Amino acid sequence: MPRSNSPLTLFAEAVAAVLSTLSVDAQKRAAKDSQKKEAKAAAAEAKAAETKAQAQVLIKRVERNKRKYVTAVSGLEAHGLDLKKVAKDFGKKFATGSSVTKTASGGEEIVVQGDNSDEIFDWVVDVAGVPEANVDCIEDKKKKGA
């Protein structure tokens, strides 16, 4: 029996044509979506690099008593460093007590016993790879009670 253009075969051909165009459209959409995701990832990476370049590391030497000092280091987490591991390294390197404490502003800082600000500056620049321009050393004195 020869094939005729019956409604059923015409319908099947129409469905096949629609499905083939849908798959092409779906492929185009998928390609657009992947391009958008790649662009977003590149933008996020650029933004992270920019914030890392602008992030400041503060090294403060704070007077505790008359001749006792502690050194507080803040801003290392912006450079992708784990504060607990860094605090442990400081404790081993300088043979002092070192801990991670929360600041009043809600951030975290590393407190190292003793005046180690120069050595910590060198470590942050050499080992952590933070640019020297992004590291500030500050000397704080505790106010005497009135």
N, CA, C and O atoms as CSV, one atom per row, in Angstrom:
chain,resi,resn,atom,element,x,y,z
A,1,MET,N,N,0.849,-1.165,0.000
A,1,MET,CA,C,0.000,0.000,0.000
A,1,MET,C,C,0.902,1.238,0.000
A,1,MET,O,O,1.760,1.369,0.873
A,2,PRO,N,N,0.727,2.127,-0.941
A,2,PRO,CA,C,1.588,3.286,-1.007
A,2,PRO,C,C,1.274,4.264,0.109
A,2,PRO,O,O,0.142,4.352,0.584
A,3,ARG,N,N,2.317,5.008,0.522
A,3,ARG,CA,C,2.128,5.980,1.594
A,3,ARG,C,C,1.351,7.155,1.047
A,3,ARG,O,O,1.643,7.685,-0.025
A,4,SER,N,N,0.373,7.535,1.803
A,4,SER,CA,C,-0.418,8.687,1.408
A,4,SER,C,C,-0.220,9.781,2.432
A,4,SER,O,O,0.338,9.559,3.507
A,5,ASN,N,N,-0.669,10.925,2.093
A,5,ASN,CA,C,-0.570,12.040,3.025
A,5,ASN,C,C,-1.781,12.037,3.940
A,5,ASN,O,O,-2.622,12.935,3.889
A,6,SER,N,N,-1.853,11.040,4.755
A,6,SER,CA,C,-2.963,10.965,5.696
A,6,SER,C,C,-2.729,11.963,6.823
A,6,SER,O,O,-1.593,12.379,7.049
A,7,PRO,N,N,-3.765,12.344,7.520
A,7,PRO,CA,C,-3.605,13.301,8.612
A,7,PRO,C,C,-2.640,12.805,9.688
A,7,PRO,O,O,-1.919,13.596,10.297
A,8,LEU,N,N,-2.630,11.517,9.913
A,8,LEU,CA,C,-1.750,10.972,10.951
A,8,LEU,C,C,-0.281,11.138,10.567
A,8,LEU,O,O,0.526,11.534,11.407
A,9,THR,N,N,0.075,10.852,9.345
A,9,THR,CA,C,1.470,11.003,8.939
A,9,THR,C,C,1.859,12.482,8.866
A,9,THR,O,O,2.992,12.843,9.186
A,10,LEU,N,N,0.935,13.326,8.451
A,10,LEU,CA,C,1.221,14.756,8.432
A,10,LEU,C,C,1.454,15.274,9.845
A,10,LEU,O,O,2.346,16.089,10.080
A,11,PHE,N,N,0.640,14.792,10.785
A,11,PHE,CA,C,0.797,15.187,12.186
A,11,PHE,C,C,2.138,14.718,12.737
A,11,PHE,O,O,2.824,15.465,13.434
A,12,ALA,N,N,2.504,13.496,12.427
A,12,ALA,CA,C,3.772,12.941,12.906
A,12,ALA,C,C,4.943,13.738,12.328
A,12,ALA,O,O,5.913,14.020,13.031
A,13,GLU,N,N,4.851,14.094,11.061
A,13,GLU,CA,C,5.907,14.882,10.448
A,13,GLU,C,C,5.985,16.271,11.098
A,13,GLU,O,O,7.080,16.788,11.319
A,14,ALA,N,N,4.830,16.876,11.403
A,14,ALA,CA,C,4.806,18.197,12.045
A,14,ALA,C,C,5.420,18.123,13.436
A,14,ALA,O,O,6.182,19.008,13.824
A,15,VAL,N,N,5.096,17.081,14.184
A,15,VAL,CA,C,5.659,16.909,15.532
A,15,VAL,C,C,7.168,16.740,15.450
A,15,VAL,O,O,7.910,17.321,16.242
A,16,ALA,N,N,7.620,15.943,14.490
A,16,ALA,CA,C,9.056,15.733,14.331
A,16,ALA,C,C,9.759,17.051,13.982
A,16,ALA,O,O,10.849,17.337,14.477
A,17,ALA,N,N,9.110,17.851,13.116
A,17,ALA,CA,C,9.703,19.140,12.751
A,17,ALA,C,C,9.764,20.062,13.960
A,17,ALA,O,O,10.766,20.750,14.157
A,18,VAL,N,N,8.709,20.089,14.774
A,18,VAL,CA,C,8.690,20.939,15.969
A,18,VAL,C,C,9.742,20.479,16.965
A,18,VAL,O,O,10.444,21.301,17.553
A,19,LEU,N,N,9.853,19.171,17.157
A,19,LEU,CA,C,10.849,18.647,18.095
A,19,LEU,C,C,12.267,18.974,17.639
A,19,LEU,O,O,13.119,19.315,18.459
A,20,SER,N,N,12.523,18.873,16.353
A,20,SER,CA,C,13.876,19.171,15.881
A,20,SER,C,C,14.202,20.645,16.069
A,20,SER,O,O,15.336,20.986,16.407
A,21,THR,N,N,13.223,21.531,15.853
A,21,THR,CA,C,13.487,22.952,16.072
A,21,THR,C,C,13.620,23.242,17.556
A,21,THR,O,O,14.412,24.100,17.945
A,22,LEU,N,N,12.869,22.553,18.383
A,22,LEU,CA,C,13.001,22.766,19.824
A,22,LEU,C,C,14.386,22.364,20.307
A,22,LEU,O,O,14.983,23.052,21.136
A,23,SER,N,N,14.889,21.270,19.799
A,23,SER,CA,C,16.208,20.851,20.251
A,23,SER,C,C,17.274,21.856,19.804
A,23,SER,O,O,18.232,22.100,20.536
A,24,VAL,N,N,17.122,22.432,18.631
A,24,VAL,CA,C,18.060,23.458,18.180
A,24,VAL,C,C,17.926,24.694,19.067
A,24,VAL,O,O,18.924,25.277,19.490
A,25,ASP,N,N,16.672,25.088,19.344
A,25,ASP,CA,C,16.451,26.227,20.233
A,25,ASP,C,C,17.023,25.941,21.620
A,25,ASP,O,O,17.643,26.806,22.238
A,26,ALA,N,N,16.808,24.724,22.096
A,26,ALA,CA,C,17.340,24.354,23.403
A,26,ALA,C,C,18.867,24.402,23.391
A,26,ALA,O,O,19.489,24.821,24.367
A,27,GLN,N,N,19.458,23.976,22.292
A,27,GLN,CA,C,20.911,24.040,22.184
A,27,GLN,C,C,21.381,25.489,22.203
A,27,GLN,O,O,22.373,25.821,22.853
A,28,LYS,N,N,20.662,26.351,21.485
A,28,LYS,CA,C,21.028,27.769,21.471
A,28,LYS,C,C,20.892,28.370,22.864
A,28,LYS,O,O,21.753,29.128,23.309
A,29,ARG,N,N,19.796,28.024,23.554
A,29,ARG,CA,C,19.597,28.531,24.925
A,29,ARG,C,C,20.700,28.034,25.850
A,29,ARG,O,O,21.221,28.780,26.679
A,30,ALA,N,N,21.045,26.758,25.692
A,30,ALA,CA,C,22.101,26.188,26.530
A,30,ALA,C,C,23.436,26.897,26.263
A,30,ALA,O,O,24.198,27.165,27.192
A,31,ALA,N,N,23.708,27.192,25.006
A,31,ALA,CA,C,24.948,27.892,24.679
A,31,ALA,C,C,24.947,29.299,25.278
A,31,ALA,O,O,25.955,29.752,25.821
A,32,LYS,N,N,23.811,29.983,25.174
A,32,LYS,CA,C,23.709,31.333,25.770
A,32,LYS,C,C,23.885,31.270,27.277
A,32,LYS,O,O,24.594,32.088,27.862
A,33,ASP,N,N,23.228,30.282,27.912
A,33,ASP,CA,C,23.338,30.139,29.369
A,33,ASP,C,C,24.786,29.881,29.787
A,33,ASP,O,O,25.271,30.450,30.764
A,34,SER,N,N,25.469,29.016,29.033
A,34,SER,CA,C,26.857,28.720,29.399
A,34,SER,C,C,27.739,29.953,29.217
A,34,SER,O,O,28.653,30.180,30.010
A,35,GLN,N,N,27.473,30.755,28.178
A,35,GLN,CA,C,28.238,31.989,27.994
A,35,GLN,C,C,27.979,32.952,29.147
A,35,GLN,O,O,28.901,33.591,29.653
A,36,LYS,N,N,26.707,33.051,29.560
A,36,LYS,CA,C,26.372,33.930,30.687
A,36,LYS,C,C,27.077,33.463,31.955
A,36,LYS,O,O,27.623,34.278,32.698
A,37,LYS,N,N,27.068,32.150,32.206
A,37,LYS,CA,C,27.712,31.619,33.410
A,37,LYS,C,C,29.220,31.870,33.383
A,37,LYS,O,O,29.815,32.215,34.404
A,38,GLU,N,N,29.834,31.695,32.210
A,38,GLU,CA,C,31.263,31.958,32.096
A,38,GLU,C,C,31.566,33.425,32.354
A,38,GLU,O,O,32.542,33.753,33.029
A,39,ALA,N,N,30.718,34.323,31.808
A,39,ALA,CA,C,30.924,35.754,32.014
A,39,ALA,C,C,30.762,36.114,33.485
A,39,ALA,O,O,31.525,36.920,34.017
A,40,LYS,N,N,29.764,35.516,34.147
A,40,LYS,CA,C,29.562,35.776,35.579
A,40,LYS,C,C,30.748,35.281,36.391
A,40,LYS,O,O,31.200,35.962,37.311
A,41,ALA,N,N,31.255,34.098,36.057
A,41,ALA,CA,C,32.397,33.549,36.784
A,41,ALA,C,C,33.632,34.428,36.594
A,41,ALA,O,O,34.381,34.673,37.540
A,42,ALA,N,N,33.836,34.897,35.373
A,42,ALA,CA,C,34.987,35.775,35.117
A,42,ALA,C,C,34.842,37.093,35.868
A,42,ALA,O,O,35.818,37.613,36.409
A,43,ALA,N,N,33.629,37.634,35.901
A,43,ALA,CA,C,33.397,38.885,36.627
A,43,ALA,C,C,33.605,38.690,38.119
A,43,ALA,O,O,34.196,39.545,38.778
A,44,ALA,N,N,33.128,37.572,38.662
A,44,ALA,CA,C,33.311,37.293,40.087
A,44,ALA,C,C,34.791,37.125,40.418
A,44,ALA,O,O,35.252,37.587,41.461
A,45,GLU,N,N,35.533,36.467,39.531
A,45,GLU,CA,C,36.966,36.272,39.749
A,45,GLU,C,C,37.707,37.613,39.718
A,45,GLU,O,O,38.606,37.853,40.523
A,46,ALA,N,N,37.318,38.479,38.782
A,46,ALA,CA,C,37.945,39.794,38.694
A,46,ALA,C,C,37.625,40.629,39.929
A,46,ALA,O,O,38.483,41.347,40.443
A,47,LYS,N,N,36.384,40.530,40.398
A,47,LYS,CA,C,35.987,41.278,41.590
A,47,LYS,C,C,36.745,40.782,42.820
A,47,LYS,O,O,37.179,41.582,43.649
A,48,ALA,N,N,36.905,39.460,42.938
A,48,ALA,CA,C,37.649,38.896,44.060
A,48,ALA,C,C,39.110,39.340,44.017
A,48,ALA,O,O,39.692,39.656,45.055
A,49,ALA,N,N,39.697,39.367,42.837
A,49,ALA,CA,C,41.086,39.815,42.707
A,49,ALA,C,C,41.211,41.292,43.073
A,49,ALA,O,O,42.193,41.701,43.693
A,50,GLU,N,N,40.217,42.088,42.688
A,50,GLU,CA,C,40.246,43.521,43.003
A,50,GLU,C,C,40.123,43.757,44.507
A,50,GLU,O,O,40.847,44.581,45.065
A,51,THR,N,N,39.206,43.036,45.170
A,51,THR,CA,C,39.052,43.211,46.616
A,51,THR,C,C,40.301,42.728,47.344
A,51,THR,O,O,40.697,43.305,48.357
A,52,LYS,N,N,40.925,41.662,46.826
A,52,LYS,CA,C,42.150,41.164,47.443
A,52,LYS,C,C,43.276,42.183,47.284
A,52,LYS,O,O,44.099,42.347,48.185
A,53,ALA,N,N,43.312,42.864,46.147
A,53,ALA,CA,C,44.356,43.866,45.911
A,53,ALA,C,C,44.156,45.093,46.795
A,53,ALA,O,O,45.122,45.767,47.153
A,54,GLN,N,N,42.904,45.384,47.147
A,54,GLN,CA,C,42.628,46.556,47.964
A,54,GLN,C,C,42.604,46.267,49.455
A,54,GLN,O,O,42.625,47.197,50.261
A,55,ALA,N,N,42.560,44.995,49.839
A,55,ALA,CA,C,42.428,44.623,51.243
A,55,ALA,C,C,43.685,44.999,52.023
A,55,ALA,O,O,44.804,44.690,51.612
A,56,GLN,N,N,43.484,45.664,53.143
A,56,GLN,CA,C,44.578,46.103,54.003
A,56,GLN,C,C,44.794,45.106,55.133
A,56,GLN,O,O,43.837,44.553,55.677
A,57,VAL,N,N,46.045,44.883,55.480
A,57,VAL,CA,C,46.410,44.082,56.638
A,57,VAL,C,C,46.965,45.054,57.677
A,57,VAL,O,O,47.943,45.756,57.420
A,58,LEU,N,N,46.339,45.088,58.846
A,58,LEU,CA,C,46.771,45.982,59.918
A,58,LEU,C,C,47.530,45.182,60.977
A,58,LEU,O,O,47.050,44.162,61.472
A,59,ILE,N,N,48.712,45.666,61.307
A,59,ILE,CA,C,49.513,45.067,62.375
A,59,ILE,C,C,49.633,46.126,63.461
A,59,ILE,O,O,50.308,47.140,63.279
A,60,LYS,N,N,48.968,45.885,64.601
A,60,LYS,CA,C,48.950,46.871,65.686
A,60,LYS,C,C,49.752,46.353,66.868
A,60,LYS,O,O,49.600,45.208,67.295
A,61,ARG,N,N,50.606,47.219,67.383
A,61,ARG,CA,C,51.331,46.904,68.613
A,61,ARG,C,C,50.616,47.633,69.734
A,61,ARG,O,O,50.631,48.862,69.793
A,62,VAL,N,N,49.996,46.880,70.618
A,62,VAL,CA,C,49.184,47.457,71.683
A,62,VAL,C,C,49.904,47.256,73.014
A,62,VAL,O,O,50.336,46.152,73.344
A,63,GLU,N,N,50.024,48.351,73.772
A,63,GLU,CA,C,50.667,48.274,75.078
A,63,GLU,C,C,49.672,47.720,76.086
A,63,GLU,O,O,48.558,48.225,76.220
A,64,ARG,N,N,50.091,46.678,76.791
A,64,ARG,CA,C,49.211,46.038,77.762
A,64,ARG,C,C,49.441,46.592,79.154
A,64,ARG,O,O,48.513,47.088,79.793
A,65,ASN,N,N,50.652,46.510,79.615
A,65,ASN,CA,C,51.068,47.089,80.895
A,65,ASN,C,C,52.223,48.040,80.602
A,65,ASN,O,O,52.396,48.472,79.463
A,66,LYS,N,N,52.999,48.362,81.604
A,66,LYS,CA,C,54.068,49.340,81.387
A,66,LYS,C,C,55.058,48.899,80.309
A,66,LYS,O,O,55.410,49.693,79.436
A,67,ARG,N,N,55.508,47.653,80.359
A,67,ARG,CA,C,56.496,47.215,79.383
A,67,ARG,C,C,56.063,45.962,78.635
A,67,ARG,O,O,56.882,45.297,78.000
A,68,LYS,N,N,54.795,45.646,78.710
A,68,LYS,CA,C,54.292,44.446,78.038
A,68,LYS,C,C,53.462,44.859,76.828
A,68,LYS,O,O,52.697,45.822,76.888
A,69,TYR,N,N,53.619,44.125,75.732
A,69,TYR,CA,C,52.905,44.435,74.498
A,69,TYR,C,C,52.235,43.175,73.948
A,69,TYR,O,O,52.656,42.053,74.229
A,70,VAL,N,N,51.200,43.385,73.170
A,70,VAL,CA,C,50.634,42.336,72.327
A,70,VAL,C,C,50.554,42.898,70.916
A,70,VAL,O,O,50.409,44.106,70.725
A,71,THR,N,N,50.648,42.027,69.946
A,71,THR,CA,C,50.574,42.431,68.548
A,71,THR,C,C,49.290,41.851,67.961
A,71,THR,O,O,49.074,40.639,67.992
A,72,ALA,N,N,48.440,42.728,67.425
A,72,ALA,CA,C,47.179,42.299,66.821
A,72,ALA,C,C,47.283,42.426,65.308
A,72,ALA,O,O,47.699,43.463,64.790
A,73,VAL,N,N,46.901,41.362,64.602
A,73,VAL,CA,C,46.966,41.338,63.141
A,73,VAL,C,C,45.551,41.113,62.613
A,73,VAL,O,O,44.911,40.113,62.940
A,74,SER,N,N,45.069,42.049,61.795
A,74,SER,CA,C,43.732,41.882,61.230
A,74,SER,C,C,43.775,42.102,59.724
A,74,SER,O,O,44.651,42.802,59.215
A,75,GLY,N,N,42.829,41.501,59.019
A,75,GLY,CA,C,42.726,41.668,57.578
A,75,GLY,C,C,43.334,40.540,56.773
A,75,GLY,O,O,43.346,40.610,55.544
A,76,LEU,N,N,43.839,39.504,57.418
A,76,LEU,CA,C,44.453,38.399,56.671
A,76,LEU,C,C,43.422,37.510,55.982
A,76,LEU,O,O,43.733,36.875,54.974
A,77,GLU,N,N,42.196,37.455,56.512
A,77,GLU,CA,C,41.187,36.577,55.918
A,77,GLU,C,C,40.803,37.030,54.509
A,77,GLU,O,O,40.359,36.214,53.701
A,78,ALA,N,N,40.969,38.315,54.204
A,78,ALA,CA,C,40.649,38.813,52.861
A,78,ALA,C,C,41.641,38.286,51.824
A,78,ALA,O,O,41.349,38.295,50.628
A,79,HIS,N,N,42.795,37.833,52.269
A,79,HIS,CA,C,43.815,37.313,51.356
A,79,HIS,C,C,43.772,35.792,51.279
A,79,HIS,O,O,44.705,35.171,50.769
A,80,GLY,N,N,42.706,35.191,51.775
A,80,GLY,CA,C,42.508,33.756,51.640
A,80,GLY,C,C,43.314,32.920,52.619
A,80,GLY,O,O,43.600,31.755,52.343
A,81,LEU,N,N,43.684,33.491,53.755
A,81,LEU,CA,C,44.452,32.740,54.748
A,81,LEU,C,C,43.540,32.279,55.875
A,81,LEU,O,O,42.648,33.013,56.300
A,82,ASP,N,N,43.763,31.069,56.357
A,82,ASP,CA,C,43.003,30.545,57.482
A,82,ASP,C,C,43.619,31.088,58.771
A,82,ASP,O,O,44.780,30.810,59.075
A,83,LEU,N,N,42.840,31.864,59.528
A,83,LEU,CA,C,43.380,32.565,60.693
A,83,LEU,C,C,43.888,31.609,61.767
A,83,LEU,O,O,44.906,31.886,62.401
A,84,LYS,N,N,43.204,30.498,61.980
A,84,LYS,CA,C,43.649,29.566,63.019
A,84,LYS,C,C,45.007,28.970,62.679
A,84,LYS,O,O,45.866,28.835,63.551
A,85,LYS,N,N,45.202,28.613,61.406
A,85,LYS,CA,C,46.487,28.045,60.997
A,85,LYS,C,C,47.592,29.090,61.095
A,85,LYS,O,O,48.704,28.785,61.527
A,86,VAL,N,N,47.285,30.326,60.691
A,86,VAL,CA,C,48.279,31.392,60.760
A,86,VAL,C,C,48.641,31.676,62.214
A,86,VAL,O,O,49.813,31.876,62.534
A,87,ALA,N,N,47.638,31.694,63.102
A,87,ALA,CA,C,47.900,31.930,64.521
A,87,ALA,C,C,48.799,30.833,65.092
A,87,ALA,O,O,49.696,31.104,65.890
A,88,LYS,N,N,48.550,29.607,64.677
A,88,LYS,CA,C,49.379,28.501,65.151
A,88,LYS,C,C,50.813,28.651,64.624
A,88,LYS,O,O,51.776,28.397,65.349
A,89,ASP,N,N,50.945,29.064,63.364
A,89,ASP,CA,C,52.282,29.294,62.799
A,89,ASP,C,C,53.019,30.404,63.552
A,89,ASP,O,O,54.209,30.287,63.846
A,90,PHE,N,N,52.284,31.494,63.861
A,90,PHE,CA,C,52.903,32.588,64.613
A,90,PHE,C,C,53.382,32.095,65.973
A,90,PHE,O,O,54.488,32.420,66.404
A,91,GLY,N,N,52.546,31.313,66.646
A,91,GLY,CA,C,52.917,30.796,67.957
A,91,GLY,C,C,54.174,29.949,67.902
A,91,GLY,O,O,55.026,30.034,68.786
A,92,LYS,N,N,54.291,29.121,66.850
A,92,LYS,CA,C,55.478,28.278,66.715
A,92,LYS,C,C,56.700,29.107,66.322
A,92,LYS,O,O,57.789,28.915,66.864
A,93,LYS,N,N,56.515,30.019,65.385
A,93,LYS,CA,C,57.646,30.796,64.868
A,93,LYS,C,C,58.233,31.726,65.916
A,93,LYS,O,O,59.453,31.840,66.029
A,94,PHE,N,N,57.365,32.402,66.693
A,94,PHE,CA,C,57.836,33.391,67.652
A,94,PHE,C,C,57.916,32.850,69.074
A,94,PHE,O,O,58.271,33.592,69.990
A,95,ALA,N,N,57.597,31.585,69.277
A,95,ALA,CA,C,57.639,30.945,70.591
A,95,ALA,C,C,56.831,31.733,71.617
A,95,ALA,O,O,57.288,31.968,72.736
A,96,THR,N,N,55.627,32.138,71.224
A,96,THR,CA,C,54.744,32.895,72.113
A,96,THR,C,C,53.337,32.337,72.007
A,96,THR,O,O,53.054,31.459,71.192
A,97,GLY,N,N,52.466,32.867,72.847
A,97,GLY,CA,C,51.058,32.520,72.743
A,97,GLY,C,C,50.429,33.311,71.607
A,97,GLY,O,O,50.741,34.485,71.409
A,98,SER,N,N,49.550,32.666,70.870
A,98,SER,CA,C,48.897,33.319,69.748
A,98,SER,C,C,47.490,32.763,69.628
A,98,SER,O,O,47.284,31.554,69.734
A,99,SER,N,N,46.511,33.653,69.403
A,99,SER,CA,C,45.132,33.179,69.321
A,99,SER,C,C,44.332,34.053,68.361
A,99,SER,O,O,44.738,35.161,68.009
A,100,VAL,N,N,43.188,33.522,67.952
A,100,VAL,CA,C,42.252,34.264,67.108
A,100,VAL,C,C,41.153,34.795,68.015
A,100,VAL,O,O,40.509,34.027,68.730
A,101,THR,N,N,40.936,36.105,67.989
A,101,THR,CA,C,39.889,36.713,68.818
A,101,THR,C,C,38.937,37.511,67.937
A,101,THR,O,O,39.289,37.946,66.841
A,102,LYS,N,N,37.731,37.690,68.443
A,102,LYS,CA,C,36.735,38.487,67.728
A,102,LYS,C,C,36.891,39.945,68.126
A,102,LYS,O,O,37.144,40.260,69.289
A,103,THR,N,N,36.736,40.832,67.148
A,103,THR,CA,C,36.844,42.262,67.424
A,103,THR,C,C,35.457,42.833,67.699
A,103,THR,O,O,34.445,42.173,67.466
A,104,ALA,N,N,35.423,44.059,68.194
A,104,ALA,CA,C,34.154,44.709,68.500
A,104,ALA,C,C,33.350,44.966,67.230
A,104,ALA,O,O,32.120,45.016,67.278
A,105,SER,N,N,34.027,45.130,66.097
A,105,SER,CA,C,33.326,45.405,64.840
A,105,SER,C,C,32.785,44.140,64.188
A,105,SER,O,O,32.174,44.218,63.123
A,106,GLY,N,N,32.991,42.991,64.792
A,106,GLY,CA,C,32.450,41.745,64.281
A,106,GLY,C,C,33.445,40.918,63.494
A,106,GLY,O,O,33.136,39.783,63.133
A,107,GLY,N,N,34.636,41.447,63.214
A,107,GLY,CA,C,35.652,40.696,62.485
A,107,GLY,C,C,36.486,39.850,63.419
A,107,GLY,O,O,36.192,39.735,64.608
A,108,GLU,N,N,37.525,39.262,62.869
A,108,GLU,CA,C,38.443,38.460,63.669
A,108,GLU,C,C,39.859,38.962,63.461
A,108,GLU,O,O,40.213,39.443,62.385
A,109,GLU,N,N,40.659,38.844,64.504
A,109,GLU,CA,C,42.065,39.225,64.414
A,109,GLU,C,C,42.901,38.216,65.171
A,109,GLU,O,O,42.402,37.487,66.028
A,110,ILE,N,N,44.183,38.187,64.842
A,110,ILE,CA,C,45.120,37.313,65.532
A,110,ILE,C,C,45.868,38.148,66.563
A,110,ILE,O,O,46.412,39.202,66.235
A,111,VAL,N,N,45.897,37.679,67.804
A,111,VAL,CA,C,46.611,38.375,68.871
A,111,VAL,C,C,47.815,37.521,69.247
A,111,VAL,O,O,47.681,36.360,69.633
A,112,VAL,N,N,49.007,38.132,69.123
A,112,VAL,CA,C,50.261,37.452,69.437
A,112,VAL,C,C,50.878,38.144,70.635
A,112,VAL,O,O,50.980,39.371,70.657
A,113,GLN,N,N,51.289,37.377,71.631
A,113,GLN,CA,C,51.907,37.976,72.808
A,113,GLN,C,C,53.293,38.478,72.457
A,113,GLN,O,O,54.057,37.801,71.770
A,114,GLY,N,N,53.606,39.661,72.933
A,114,GLY,CA,C,54.926,40.230,72.711
A,114,GLY,C,C,54.939,41.200,71.539
A,114,GLY,O,O,53.996,41.261,70.751
A,115,ASP,N,N,56.027,41.954,71.440
A,115,ASP,CA,C,56.188,42.921,70.361
A,115,ASP,C,C,56.876,42.237,69.185
A,115,ASP,O,O,58.103,42.229,69.083
A,116,ASN,N,N,56.068,41.668,68.304
A,116,ASN,CA,C,56.595,40.957,67.137
A,116,ASN,C,C,56.166,41.621,65.843
A,116,ASN,O,O,56.105,40.965,64.804
A,117,SER,N,N,55.867,42.911,65.887
A,117,SER,CA,C,55.274,43.566,64.721
A,117,SER,C,C,56.203,43.542,63.506
A,117,SER,O,O,55.730,43.338,62.388
A,118,ASP,N,N,57.504,43.743,63.691
A,118,ASP,CA,C,58.427,43.744,62.551
A,118,ASP,C,C,58.538,42.359,61.924
A,118,ASP,O,O,58.535,42.219,60.702
A,119,GLU,N,N,58.637,41.338,62.774
A,119,GLU,CA,C,58.738,39.974,62.259
A,119,GLU,C,C,57.443,39.554,61.566
A,119,GLU,O,O,57.480,38.878,60.538
A,120,ILE,N,N,56.302,39.952,62.124
A,120,ILE,CA,C,55.020,39.618,61.504
A,120,ILE,C,C,54.886,40.340,60.164
A,120,ILE,O,O,54.369,39.771,59.202
A,121,PHE,N,N,55.346,41.575,60.096
A,121,PHE,CA,C,55.331,42.312,58.828
A,121,PHE,C,C,56.119,41.548,57.767
A,121,PHE,O,O,55.648,41.360,56.645
A,122,ASP,N,N,57.319,41.111,58.132
A,122,ASP,CA,C,58.146,40.350,57.186
A,122,ASP,C,C,57.455,39.058,56.762
A,122,ASP,O,O,57.473,38.709,55.582
A,123,TRP,N,N,56.846,38.343,57.711
A,123,TRP,CA,C,56.160,37.091,57.396
A,123,TRP,C,C,54.992,37.338,56.454
A,123,TRP,O,O,54.816,36.599,55.486
A,124,VAL,N,N,54.189,38.367,56.723
A,124,VAL,CA,C,53.007,38.652,55.893
A,124,VAL,C,C,53.432,38.973,54.464
A,124,VAL,O,O,52.780,38.546,53.511
A,125,VAL,N,N,54.523,39.723,54.311
A,125,VAL,CA,C,54.976,40.100,52.971
A,125,VAL,C,C,55.616,38.914,52.249
A,125,VAL,O,O,55.327,38.663,51.079
A,126,ASP,N,N,56.493,38.181,52.959
A,126,ASP,CA,C,57.245,37.100,52.313
A,126,ASP,C,C,56.427,35.824,52.138
A,126,ASP,O,O,56.311,35.313,51.025
A,127,VAL,N,N,55.870,35.315,53.208
A,127,VAL,CA,C,55.206,34.011,53.173
A,127,VAL,C,C,53.784,34.110,52.631
A,127,VAL,O,O,53.391,33.325,51.768
A,128,ALA,N,N,53.010,35.076,53.136
A,128,ALA,CA,C,51.611,35.168,52.723
A,128,ALA,C,C,51.462,35.809,51.351
A,128,ALA,O,O,50.421,35.647,50.713
A,129,GLY,N,N,52.464,36.525,50.885
A,129,GLY,CA,C,52.411,37.116,49.564
A,129,GLY,C,C,51.552,38.363,49.462
A,129,GLY,O,O,51.056,38.688,48.384
A,130,VAL,N,N,51.371,39.065,50.572
A,130,VAL,CA,C,50.602,40.308,50.564
A,130,VAL,C,C,51.533,41.434,50.123
A,130,VAL,O,O,52.650,41.525,50.631
A,131,PRO,N,N,51.113,42.294,49.197
A,131,PRO,CA,C,51.978,43.404,48.778
A,131,PRO,C,C,52.306,44.331,49.951
A,131,PRO,O,O,51.471,44.559,50.827
A,132,GLU,N,N,53.527,44.860,49.954
A,132,GLU,CA,C,53.960,45.725,51.052
A,132,GLU,C,C,53.084,46.954,51.197
A,132,GLU,O,O,52.901,47.462,52.304
A,133,ALA,N,N,52.540,47.436,50.090
A,133,ALA,CA,C,51.695,48.637,50.136
A,133,ALA,C,C,50.395,48.382,50.895
A,133,ALA,O,O,49.762,49.325,51.371
A,134,ASN,N,N,49.991,47.118,51.012
A,134,ASN,CA,C,48.737,46.778,51.679
A,134,ASN,C,C,48.912,46.418,53.147
A,134,ASN,O,O,47.953,45.995,53.793
A,135,VAL,N,N,50.107,46.575,53.684
A,135,VAL,CA,C,50.366,46.228,55.083
A,135,VAL,C,C,50.701,47.503,55.844
A,135,VAL,O,O,51.608,48.243,55.463
A,136,ASP,N,N,49.961,47.756,56.928
A,136,ASP,CA,C,50.193,48.931,57.765
A,136,ASP,C,C,50.571,48.492,59.177
A,136,ASP,O,O,49.949,47.599,59.753
A,137,CYS,N,N,51.596,49.133,59.720
A,137,CYS,CA,C,51.989,48.906,61.116
A,137,CYS,C,C,51.557,50.119,61.934
A,137,CYS,O,O,51.894,51.257,61.607
A,138,ILE,N,N,50.808,49.857,63.001
A,138,ILE,CA,C,50.286,50.922,63.856
A,138,ILE,C,C,50.703,50.629,65.280
A,138,ILE,O,O,50.703,49.478,65.716
A,139,GLU,N,N,51.063,51.690,66.011
A,139,GLU,CA,C,51.417,51.524,67.421
A,139,GLU,C,C,50.337,52.186,68.266
A,139,GLU,O,O,50.158,53.403,68.220
A,140,ASP,N,N,49.626,51.382,69.030
A,140,ASP,CA,C,48.579,51.911,69.929
A,140,ASP,C,C,49.100,51.903,71.346
A,140,ASP,O,O,49.793,50.979,71.771
A,141,LYS,N,N,48.752,52.960,72.074
A,141,LYS,CA,C,49.051,52.990,73.498
A,141,LYS,C,C,47.746,52.998,74.255
A,141,LYS,O,O,46.810,53.719,73.908
A,142,LYS,N,N,47.695,52.189,75.294
A,142,LYS,CA,C,46.491,52.165,76.101
A,142,LYS,C,C,46.390,53.459,76.892
A,142,LYS,O,O,47.381,53.941,77.441
A,143,LYS,N,N,45.205,54.008,76.946
A,143,LYS,CA,C,45.023,55.261,77.689
A,143,LYS,C,C,45.075,54.979,79.176
A,143,LYS,O,O,44.534,53.983,79.656
A,144,LYS,N,N,45.735,55.869,79.895
A,144,LYS,CA,C,45.820,55.711,81.349
A,144,LYS,C,C,44.501,56.147,81.973
A,144,LYS,O,O,43.882,57.118,81.538
A,145,GLY,N,N,44.088,55.423,82.986
A,145,GLY,CA,C,42.840,55.777,83.673
A,145,GLY,C,C,42.962,57.098,84.399
A,145,GLY,O,O,44.007,57.395,84.977
A,146,ALA,N,N,41.909,57.895,84.376
A,146,ALA,CA,C,41.959,59.231,84.973
A,146,ALA,C,C,41.615,59.196,86.437
A,146,ALA,O,O,41.610,60.237,87.095
